[in-house]
Amino acid sequence: MSKGLSPLEQEQILKLEELGYELHQLREQQMLSIDQVSARTMIQPRVIRAIESGNFKELPEGVYIRGFLRRYADALGLDGHALANEFPLEPQNAEIQPSWQETPEAQLRPLHLYFAYLGLIAAAIAGLSYVWSRSTTPITANQPSPVPSLIASPSPTAASPAAQPGQSPTTQAIAASPSPSPSPAVPAKPVRVEITLREQSWLRVTVDGRTDFEGMMQAGTQRSWAADREVRIRAGNAGGVLVSYNEQEAKPIGQPGAVQSVVFPPPPEQDSTQASANAQTN
């Protein structure tokens, strides 16, 4: 034991080594990498390594260490509150709530924030483009003809093709009115993909060659995209991402914790009814 340490610090070092070793063993039993745990807990990998190795000098104050232990244990399926309380604190600090520095937002590095801002901007542009396209699309299939057009005198160009001797102006106007059946319907985009997250995952969605979303999605999030040619999806936790292609049954695009890429529609040599196609592992 190093000299110059208080009894509390000595006890904290011993307990950190014990708890860190326990978490390390459980992580390896679950076949999880440090990067996967970092993605689940939003704790930087260097902090996770310091906890597992009992490197007390590389960690912040005890109250923050307790917060990291709680989140790490919860991610592995343990009772994080009970495990974290085993780490000793000074009596006056035992009930202090962790500050903003321990929150997931504080763990985000500038690069993460940069990609998050890009994703928000791309999503906003895509939403405005969708609203604009809907507002400018002509509606011709079901638009009823106004009643006055049936009794008004037909113009020479409109009445001449349908006008016949012995017909009243009203009959001629009805005959000249185009039938709604041959009017072409507004074409729908052929590729439609819906995403449902059952676990948190990082995602990048590319629609017709343009990145429409890139960032972290939380469990329970539902999103959909439509494309003229293709939709490409890259997920950091493929097992937690359920994808439905053109109203088909939603399926995960890969294994839990795996980085996976898929493209819709699937390549011709594969079954077009399956939603997992063209997988590329990073």
C-alpha positions as CSV (number, residue, x, y, z in Angstrom):
1,M,0.0,0.0,0.0
2,S,1.4,3.4,-1.0
3,K,2.5,5.7,1.8
4,G,0.8,9.1,2.3
5,L,-2.7,7.8,1.6
6,S,-5.5,8.2,4.0
7,P,-7.4,5.1,5.4
8,L,-10.4,6.0,3.2
9,E,-8.3,6.2,0.0
10,Q,-6.6,2.9,0.9
11,E,-10.0,1.3,1.3
12,Q,-11.3,2.8,-1.9
13,I,-8.3,1.4,-3.9
14,L,-8.9,-2.1,-2.5
15,K,-12.6,-2.0,-3.2
16,L,-12.1,-0.6,-6.7
17,E,-9.7,-3.5,-7.5
18,E,-12.2,-6.0,-6.2
19,L,-15.2,-4.5,-8.0
20,G,-13.2,-3.8,-11.2
21,Y,-12.1,-7.5,-11.4
22,E,-15.7,-8.7,-10.9
23,L,-17.0,-6.5,-13.7
24,H,-14.1,-7.5,-16.0
25,Q,-14.8,-11.2,-15.5
26,L,-18.5,-10.7,-16.1
27,R,-17.9,-8.7,-19.3
28,E,-15.7,-11.4,-20.7
29,Q,-18.3,-14.1,-19.8
30,Q,-20.8,-12.1,-21.8
31,M,-18.3,-11.8,-24.7
32,L,-18.6,-8.0,-24.7
33,S,-15.8,-5.7,-25.8
34,I,-14.9,-2.5,-24.0
35,D,-16.1,-0.5,-27.0
36,Q,-19.5,-2.2,-26.8
37,V,-19.8,-1.5,-23.1
38,S,-18.8,2.1,-23.8
39,A,-21.6,2.4,-26.3
40,R,-24.1,1.0,-23.8
41,T,-23.1,3.1,-20.9
42,M,-21.7,6.2,-22.6
43,I,-18.5,5.9,-20.4
44,Q,-15.3,6.5,-22.2
45,P,-13.2,3.3,-22.9
46,R,-10.2,4.7,-20.9
47,V,-12.4,5.1,-17.8
48,I,-13.7,1.5,-18.2
49,R,-10.1,0.2,-18.5
50,A,-9.1,2.1,-15.4
51,I,-12.1,0.7,-13.4
52,E,-11.3,-2.9,-14.5
53,S,-7.6,-2.6,-13.7
54,G,-8.2,-0.8,-10.4
55,N,-6.2,2.2,-11.6
56,F,-7.4,4.7,-9.0
57,K,-5.1,7.5,-10.1
58,E,-6.8,7.6,-13.6
59,L,-10.3,8.2,-12.2
60,P,-12.0,11.3,-10.8
61,E,-13.4,11.8,-7.3
62,G,-15.0,8.9,-5.4
63,V,-18.6,10.1,-6.0
64,Y,-18.1,10.0,-9.8
65,I,-16.4,6.5,-9.5
66,R,-19.5,5.3,-7.8
67,G,-21.7,6.7,-10.6
68,F,-19.5,4.9,-13.2
69,L,-19.7,1.6,-11.3
70,R,-23.5,1.8,-11.1
71,R,-23.9,2.4,-14.9
72,Y,-21.3,-0.3,-15.7
73,A,-23.0,-2.9,-13.5
74,D,-26.5,-2.0,-14.9
75,A,-25.2,-2.6,-18.4
76,L,-24.1,-6.1,-17.5
77,G,-27.4,-7.0,-15.8
78,L,-26.3,-6.5,-12.2
79,D,-27.9,-4.4,-9.5
80,G,-25.9,-1.3,-10.2
81,H,-27.2,0.6,-7.1
82,A,-26.2,-2.1,-4.7
83,L,-22.8,-2.7,-6.3
84,A,-21.9,1.0,-6.4
85,N,-22.8,1.4,-2.7
86,E,-20.0,-1.1,-1.9
87,F,-17.5,1.6,-3.0
88,P,-16.8,3.6,0.2
89,L,-17.2,7.4,0.3
90,E,-16.8,10.0,3.0
91,P,-20.0,10.4,5.1
92,Q,-20.6,13.9,4.0
93,N,-20.3,12.9,0.3
94,A,-22.2,9.7,0.4
95,E,-25.5,11.3,-0.6
96,I,-24.1,13.9,-3.1
97,Q,-25.7,13.4,-6.5
98,P,-23.2,13.2,-9.4
99,S,-22.8,16.4,-11.2
100,W,-23.1,17.1,-15.0
101,Q,-19.6,15.8,-15.5
102,E,-20.9,12.2,-15.0
103,T,-23.8,12.4,-17.3
104,P,-23.8,10.9,-20.8
105,E,-23.6,14.3,-22.4
106,A,-20.3,15.0,-20.6
107,Q,-18.9,11.7,-21.9
108,L,-19.6,12.7,-25.5
109,R,-16.5,13.8,-27.3
110,P,-16.5,16.7,-29.7
111,L,-16.5,14.3,-32.7
112,H,-19.7,12.7,-31.4
113,L,-21.4,16.1,-31.0
114,Y,-20.3,17.1,-34.5
115,F,-22.0,14.0,-36.0
116,A,-25.1,14.6,-33.9
117,Y,-25.4,18.1,-35.2
118,L,-25.0,16.9,-38.8
119,G,-27.7,14.3,-38.2
120,L,-30.1,16.9,-36.9
121,I,-29.4,19.3,-39.8
122,A,-29.9,16.4,-42.3
123,A,-33.2,15.4,-40.7
124,A,-34.5,18.9,-40.7
125,I,-33.6,19.4,-44.4
126,A,-35.3,16.1,-45.2
127,G,-38.4,17.0,-43.3
128,L,-38.7,20.4,-45.1
129,S,-38.1,18.7,-48.5
130,Y,-40.9,16.2,-47.8
131,V,-43.4,18.9,-46.7
132,W,-42.5,21.0,-49.7
133,S,-43.0,18.0,-52.1
134,R,-46.3,17.2,-50.6
135,S,-47.5,20.8,-50.8
136,T,-46.6,21.1,-54.5
137,T,-47.9,17.7,-55.7
138,P,-51.0,18.1,-57.9
139,I,-54.1,16.2,-56.8
140,T,-56.0,15.1,-59.8
141,A,-57.4,11.6,-59.1
142,N,-60.2,12.4,-56.6
143,Q,-60.7,16.2,-57.0
144,P,-64.5,16.7,-57.7
145,S,-65.5,19.0,-60.5
146,P,-67.4,22.1,-59.3
147,V,-71.1,22.1,-59.9
148,P,-71.2,25.4,-61.8
149,S,-69.1,23.8,-64.6
150,L,-72.0,21.5,-65.4
151,I,-74.5,24.3,-66.2
152,A,-72.1,26.9,-67.6
153,S,-71.9,27.4,-71.3
154,P,-69.1,25.2,-72.6
155,S,-66.1,26.9,-74.2
156,P,-65.5,26.1,-77.9
157,T,-62.4,24.1,-77.3
158,A,-63.9,22.0,-74.4
159,A,-67.4,21.4,-76.0
160,S,-66.3,20.7,-79.6
161,P,-65.0,17.1,-79.1
162,A,-68.1,15.9,-77.2
163,A,-70.8,18.1,-78.7
164,Q,-73.5,16.2,-80.8
165,P,-76.7,17.4,-82.4
166,G,-79.7,17.2,-80.1
167,Q,-77.9,17.4,-76.8
168,S,-78.5,20.1,-74.3
169,P,-75.6,22.3,-73.0
170,T,-75.7,20.4,-69.7
171,T,-75.4,17.0,-71.3
172,Q,-72.6,18.3,-73.5
173,A,-70.7,19.6,-70.5
174,I,-71.1,16.3,-68.7
175,A,-69.9,14.4,-71.8
176,A,-66.9,16.7,-72.1
177,S,-65.9,16.2,-68.5
178,P,-62.9,13.8,-68.2
179,S,-63.7,10.5,-66.4
180,P,-61.8,10.2,-63.1
181,S,-60.8,6.6,-63.9
182,P,-58.1,7.2,-66.5
183,S,-56.5,10.0,-64.4
184,P,-53.0,8.8,-63.3
185,A,-52.6,8.5,-59.6
186,V,-49.7,10.2,-57.8
187,P,-46.9,7.6,-58.0
188,A,-45.6,6.3,-54.7
189,K,-41.9,5.7,-54.1
190,P,-41.1,2.0,-54.6
191,V,-38.8,1.5,-51.7
192,R,-40.1,2.0,-48.1
193,V,-38.2,1.0,-45.0
194,E,-39.4,1.2,-41.4
195,I,-37.0,1.0,-38.4
196,T,-37.9,0.0,-34.8
197,L,-35.2,0.0,-32.1
198,R,-35.5,-2.5,-29.3
199,E,-32.0,-1.5,-28.0
200,Q,-29.9,1.7,-28.3
201,S,-27.8,1.8,-31.4
202,W,-25.8,4.2,-33.6
203,L,-27.3,4.4,-37.1
204,R,-26.5,6.0,-40.5
205,V,-29.3,6.0,-43.1
206,T,-28.6,6.8,-46.8
207,V,-31.5,7.5,-49.1
208,D,-30.8,7.4,-52.9
209,G,-27.1,8.1,-52.2
210,R,-27.7,11.0,-49.7
211,T,-27.1,10.6,-46.0
212,D,-30.5,11.4,-44.3
213,F,-29.7,10.4,-40.7
214,E,-26.5,9.7,-38.7
215,G,-26.4,9.5,-34.9
216,M,-27.6,7.6,-31.8
217,M,-31.1,6.3,-31.6
218,Q,-32.7,5.2,-28.3
219,A,-34.6,2.0,-27.6
220,G,-38.3,2.3,-28.7
221,T,-37.6,4.8,-31.5
222,Q,-39.5,4.3,-34.7
223,R,-38.6,5.9,-38.1
224,S,-39.4,5.3,-41.7
225,W,-37.8,6.3,-45.1
226,A,-39.0,6.1,-48.7
227,A,-36.7,6.1,-51.7
228,D,-36.8,5.9,-55.5
229,R,-33.9,3.6,-55.8
230,E,-32.5,2.3,-52.5
231,V,-32.1,2.8,-48.8
232,R,-28.8,1.9,-47.1
233,I,-28.6,1.3,-43.3
234,R,-25.5,0.9,-41.1
235,A,-26.0,0.0,-37.5
236,G,-23.6,-0.3,-34.6
237,N,-25.8,-2.7,-32.7
238,A,-27.4,-4.7,-35.5
239,G,-29.3,-7.1,-33.2
240,G,-31.2,-4.2,-31.6
241,V,-32.4,-2.8,-34.9
242,L,-35.6,-4.2,-36.5
243,V,-36.2,-3.3,-40.1
244,S,-39.4,-3.8,-42.2
245,Y,-39.0,-3.5,-46.0
246,N,-42.1,-2.6,-48.0
247,E,-44.6,-3.6,-45.3
248,Q,-42.9,-7.0,-44.7
249,E,-42.3,-8.5,-41.3
250,A,-39.7,-6.6,-39.2
251,K,-36.5,-8.5,-38.6
252,P,-33.1,-7.7,-36.9
253,I,-30.4,-6.9,-39.4
254,G,-27.6,-8.7,-37.5
255,Q,-26.3,-10.0,-34.2
256,P,-26.4,-8.0,-31.0
257,G,-23.4,-5.7,-30.7
258,A,-22.3,-6.3,-34.3
259,V,-21.7,-3.5,-36.8
260,Q,-23.8,-4.3,-39.9
261,S,-24.7,-2.7,-43.2
262,V,-27.8,-3.6,-45.3
263,V,-29.3,-2.2,-48.5
264,F,-32.9,-2.3,-49.7
265,P,-34.0,-3.6,-52.1
266,P,-31.9,-6.7,-51.7
267,P,-29.6,-7.8,-54.6
268,P,-31.4,-9.9,-57.4
269,E,-29.6,-13.1,-56.4
270,Q,-31.2,-13.0,-52.9
271,D,-34.8,-13.5,-51.9
272,S,-36.6,-10.1,-52.2
273,T,-38.9,-11.0,-49.3
274,Q,-36.1,-10.9,-46.8
275,A,-35.0,-7.7,-45.1
276,S,-31.4,-8.7,-44.4
277,A,-29.4,-8.3,-47.6
278,N,-26.0,-7.1,-48.8
279,A,-24.5,-7.3,-45.2
280,Q,-21.1,-5.8,-44.8
281,T,-19.4,-6.1,-41.5
282,N,-17.0,-3.3,-40.5
